[in-house]
């Protein structure tokens, strides 16, 4: 199993910045994808940003140019630097990890964190 612990959420004014962290622990496959999703009230959960174990990144269209995802593989931790925050960025942000294990047989996992609230408001 993999456990995910998120931190860094909070209240920020429009135009401000926040940095989220997500630390993974447990049995982590070397081939994995970690990322952030968010869900606002009444809306579907959407991808914010993801980063592979090899460092490839992908961003949701609404955050491109404002958010940056990075990872520290030694610490099994990802970070989401959020700049130029807007009220529409208000949501619960969830950390997610997907792993692929290739050995005698293929195995996968898909785990979620508990979520952290980000509120952008004046």
C-alpha positions, 0 to 999 in steps of 0.5 A: 500500500501507499500512503499520501500526506498532503500539506500546504492548503489555506486561505490566500488573496487573489493574485497570491501564491501557495505551495502544496506538498504531498509525501508518499510512503509505503511500497512505491513502484519505481514507475509511477505517476504523481499528481494533483486533482481538485474538486470544487463544490458542484463540479467534477474532479479535474486534473491540475498537474501530474508528473511522472517518475521520469520527470514528464509533466502535464497540466490542466489548461486552466492552470498552465503558466501559473502552476508548476509541479515538481518532485523530489524522488529521494523524498517521494514528495511532489510539490505544486507551486501555485502563483497568480491564484484566482477565486476559481482556483478554490477547491479541495486539492487531492494528491494522487499516485498511480504505479506500475510494477513489472515483474513475474506479473504486472501489478498496478495501484491507484491511491488518493490523499485525504485532500487539502482545502485551498480558498482564494478570496479577498 
